[in-house]
């Protein structure tokens, strides 16, 4: 029970995937969030939990891994977005510029889905989104919970974003995490490719080998009027290097 942080709930996500929400739909309450965090060393929120509520939560200091999630949400956190955007909504909209998905991929998260009969299935974060605004959710299913291993929370993490301007949709998003014991790196990439993808590095790579490692593990680079696929790939390399410098 105490080995993972849980960001959980169904809330209004059921309305995105089913005509009738599953029985027992969870709703966010700040007092419930505090009880879960203090007593069980995990956090359980409804899917309608806003960015603002998560950003204002008093996260334990021994969980530096939560930094990337907070940085990602803060990058979108204008007054309107912070008060209305939810973590579950950001995931289930499955936008190519979504900030939550790459962070949870880097943090080795697992999603629990529930259907109208109460059946559960568990999906690794990197497999949930299968294309622009497309996920593995089936009719009648909703996102119930998000599990992040405590091991990842104990290690450092960071969120990096590149856009033409600060307010423009991102051209490249990279979230990074380092395991505090094994030292392996995980990176979640979004905006530069579709769907968001995982890049794993077993140790600190030689900078000269990074382009080859990225080419082997990441595919589907986006090209449009704002930037070429090659530009996005090269800038992803730059942000991964920046992440590695920060993660140590």
C-alpha positions as CSV (number, residue, x, y, z in Angstrom):
1,X,0.0,0.0,0.0
2,X,2.9,2.4,0.8
3,X,5.0,1.5,-2.2
4,X,3.3,3.8,-4.8
5,X,1.8,7.2,-5.2
6,X,-1.7,7.0,-6.6
7,X,-3.4,9.6,-8.7
8,X,-6.7,8.0,-9.0
9,X,-10.3,8.4,-9.9
10,X,-12.9,8.3,-12.6
11,X,-14.9,11.5,-12.2
12,X,-16.0,13.2,-15.4
13,X,-13.7,11.1,-17.6
14,X,-16.5,8.6,-17.6
15,X,-18.5,11.1,-19.6
16,X,-15.9,11.2,-22.3
17,X,-16.0,7.4,-22.8
18,X,-19.5,6.2,-21.7
19,X,-23.1,7.4,-21.6
20,X,-23.3,6.4,-17.9
21,X,-20.4,6.7,-15.5
22,X,-19.3,3.4,-13.8
23,X,-20.8,2.8,-10.3
24,X,-18.8,4.2,-7.5
25,X,-17.3,7.0,-9.5
26,X,-14.7,8.8,-7.4
27,X,-14.7,12.6,-6.9
28,X,-11.8,14.7,-5.7
29,X,-11.8,16.1,-2.2
30,X,-8.8,17.9,-0.8
31,X,-9.3,16.4,2.6
32,X,-9.3,12.9,1.1
33,X,-6.1,13.8,-0.8
34,X,-4.4,14.8,2.5
35,X,-5.5,11.7,4.4
36,X,-4.3,9.4,1.6
37,X,-0.9,11.2,1.5
38,X,-0.3,11.3,5.2
39,X,-1.6,7.9,6.3
40,X,-0.9,5.6,3.4
41,X,2.0,7.4,1.7
42,X,0.1,7.5,-1.6
43,X,-2.2,10.1,-3.1
44,X,-5.6,9.3,-4.5
45,X,-7.4,12.0,-6.4
46,X,-10.5,11.9,-8.6
47,X,-9.9,12.4,-12.3
48,X,-11.5,15.9,-12.0
49,X,-8.5,17.0,-9.8
50,X,-7.3,20.2,-11.3
51,X,-3.7,21.2,-12.0
52,X,-4.0,23.8,-9.3
53,X,-4.9,21.3,-6.6
54,X,-2.0,19.2,-7.5
55,X,0.4,22.1,-7.7
56,X,-0.6,23.4,-4.3
57,X,-0.3,20.0,-2.6
58,X,2.4,19.7,0.0
59,X,4.4,16.9,-1.6
60,X,6.9,15.0,0.7
61,X,10.5,16.3,0.3
62,X,11.7,12.7,-0.2
63,X,9.8,12.5,-3.5
64,X,11.8,14.7,-5.8
65,X,10.5,12.6,-8.7
66,X,7.2,14.6,-8.5
67,X,9.1,17.7,-9.8
68,X,8.6,16.9,-13.5
69,X,4.8,16.5,-13.1
70,X,4.6,19.9,-11.3
71,X,6.9,21.5,-13.9
72,X,4.8,20.2,-16.7
73,X,1.5,21.3,-15.2
74,X,3.0,24.7,-14.4
75,X,4.0,25.2,-18.0
76,X,0.3,25.4,-18.8
77,X,-0.9,26.9,-15.6
78,X,-2.5,30.2,-16.6
79,X,-5.3,31.1,-14.2
80,X,-8.0,29.6,-16.5
81,X,-6.1,26.4,-17.3
82,X,-4.9,25.8,-13.7
83,X,-8.4,26.0,-12.3
84,X,-10.1,24.0,-15.0
85,X,-7.7,21.5,-16.5
86,X,-7.6,18.1,-14.9
87,X,-4.8,15.5,-14.9
88,X,-7.2,12.8,-16.2
89,X,-8.6,15.2,-18.9
90,X,-5.1,16.0,-20.1
91,X,-4.4,12.3,-20.5
92,X,-7.7,11.2,-22.1
93,X,-7.7,14.1,-24.6
94,X,-4.5,12.6,-25.9
95,X,-3.2,15.7,-27.6
96,X,0.2,15.6,-29.2
97,X,1.2,18.5,-27.0
98,X,-0.1,17.0,-23.8
99,X,2.2,17.6,-20.8
100,X,1.1,14.9,-18.4
101,X,1.6,11.8,-20.6
102,X,5.4,12.2,-21.2
103,X,6.0,12.8,-17.5
104,X,4.1,9.7,-16.4
105,X,5.9,7.7,-19.1
106,X,9.2,8.9,-17.6
107,X,8.0,8.0,-14.1
108,X,7.1,4.4,-15.2
109,X,3.4,4.9,-14.4
110,X,0.7,2.3,-14.9
111,X,-2.9,3.3,-15.6
112,X,-5.9,1.3,-14.3
113,X,-9.0,1.4,-16.5
114,X,-12.5,0.3,-15.4
115,X,-15.6,-0.5,-17.4
116,X,-19.3,-0.4,-16.5
117,X,-19.2,-3.9,-15.0
118,X,-16.3,-2.9,-12.7
119,X,-13.7,-5.0,-14.6
120,X,-10.2,-3.6,-14.4
121,X,-7.3,-3.7,-16.7
122,X,-3.8,-2.2,-16.3
123,X,-1.9,-0.4,-19.0
124,X,1.7,1.0,-19.0
125,X,1.7,4.7,-19.5
126,X,3.7,4.4,-22.8
127,X,1.0,2.2,-24.3
128,X,-2.1,4.2,-23.4
129,X,-2.1,6.8,-26.2
130,X,-2.0,5.2,-29.7
131,X,-2.3,8.4,-31.8
132,X,-3.5,12.0,-31.9
133,X,-6.6,12.1,-29.7
134,X,-6.7,8.3,-29.6
135,X,-6.3,6.0,-26.6
136,X,-6.8,2.4,-25.6
137,X,-10.1,3.3,-23.8
138,X,-12.9,1.2,-25.1
139,X,-16.6,2.2,-25.1
140,X,-17.8,2.1,-21.5
141,X,-14.3,2.4,-20.0
142,X,-12.8,5.2,-17.9
143,X,-9.5,6.0,-16.5
144,X,-9.6,5.0,-12.8
145,X,-6.1,5.4,-11.4
146,X,-2.5,6.2,-12.1
147,X,0.2,4.3,-10.2
148,X,3.8,5.7,-9.9
149,X,6.4,3.4,-8.3
150,X,7.9,4.9,-5.2
151,X,11.3,4.0,-6.5
152,X,10.8,6.6,-9.3
153,X,9.6,9.2,-6.9
154,X,12.7,8.9,-4.8
155,X,14.9,9.8,-7.8
156,X,15.3,13.1,-9.6
157,X,13.1,14.1,-12.5
158,X,12.7,17.1,-14.9
159,X,10.5,18.5,-17.6
160,X,11.8,20.3,-20.6
161,X,9.8,22.1,-23.4
162,X,10.6,23.9,-26.6
163,X,8.3,26.2,-28.5
164,X,8.5,29.1,-30.9
165,X,7.2,31.3,-28.0
166,X,6.3,30.4,-24.4
167,X,2.6,30.6,-25.2
168,X,2.7,28.6,-28.5
169,X,2.0,24.8,-28.6
170,X,5.3,23.0,-27.9
171,X,7.4,21.7,-30.7
172,X,9.2,19.3,-28.4
173,X,8.5,18.0,-24.9
174,X,10.9,15.8,-23.0
175,X,10.4,14.6,-19.4
176,X,13.2,12.7,-17.7
177,X,13.6,10.5,-14.6
178,X,16.6,8.7,-13.1
179,X,16.3,5.6,-10.9
180,X,18.1,6.5,-7.6
181,X,19.6,3.0,-7.2
182,X,20.3,1.6,-10.7
183,X,20.9,4.9,-12.3
184,X,19.0,4.1,-15.4
185,X,17.3,6.9,-17.3
186,X,13.7,7.0,-18.7
187,X,12.5,9.8,-21.0
188,X,9.0,10.5,-22.1
189,X,8.8,12.3,-25.5
190,X,5.8,14.2,-26.9
191,X,4.9,17.0,-29.3
192,X,7.8,16.1,-31.6
193,X,6.3,12.7,-32.4
194,X,3.0,10.8,-32.2
195,X,2.0,9.0,-30.0
196,X,4.2,10.0,-27.0
197,X,7.0,7.5,-26.6
198,X,9.5,6.1,-24.1
199,X,13.3,6.3,-24.6
200,X,15.3,4.2,-22.1
201,X,19.0,4.6,-21.4
202,X,20.7,2.1,-19.1
203,X,23.4,4.5,-18.0
204,X,24.7,8.0,-18.8
205,X,25.2,7.8,-22.6
206,X,28.1,9.1,-24.6
207,X,26.7,12.3,-26.3
208,X,28.0,11.0,-29.7
209,X,25.8,7.8,-29.3
210,X,22.6,9.7,-28.4
211,X,21.4,10.3,-32.0
212,X,21.7,6.6,-32.8
213,X,19.9,5.5,-29.5
214,X,17.1,8.0,-30.2
215,X,16.7,6.8,-33.8
216,X,16.5,3.2,-32.6
217,X,13.8,3.8,-30.0
218,X,11.7,6.7,-31.2
219,X,9.6,6.8,-34.4
220,X,6.8,8.8,-36.0
221,X,8.4,12.3,-36.0
222,X,6.0,15.1,-36.8
223,X,6.6,17.4,-39.7
224,X,4.3,20.5,-40.3
225,X,4.5,24.2,-41.2
226,X,6.1,25.0,-37.8
227,X,9.1,22.6,-37.9
228,X,10.5,19.7,-39.9
229,X,10.7,16.1,-38.5
230,X,14.5,16.4,-38.5
231,X,14.4,19.6,-36.5
232,X,12.2,18.1,-33.9
233,X,14.4,15.0,-33.7
234,X,17.5,17.1,-33.2
235,X,15.9,19.3,-30.6
236,X,14.7,16.2,-28.8
237,X,18.4,15.2,-28.5
238,X,19.2,18.7,-27.1
239,X,16.5,18.4,-24.5
240,X,17.5,14.9,-23.5
241,X,21.0,16.1,-23.0
242,X,19.7,19.0,-20.9
243,X,17.7,16.5,-18.8
244,X,20.7,14.3,-18.3
245,X,22.7,17.3,-17.0
246,X,20.0,18.1,-14.5
247,X,19.3,14.5,-13.4
248,X,23.0,13.8,-12.8
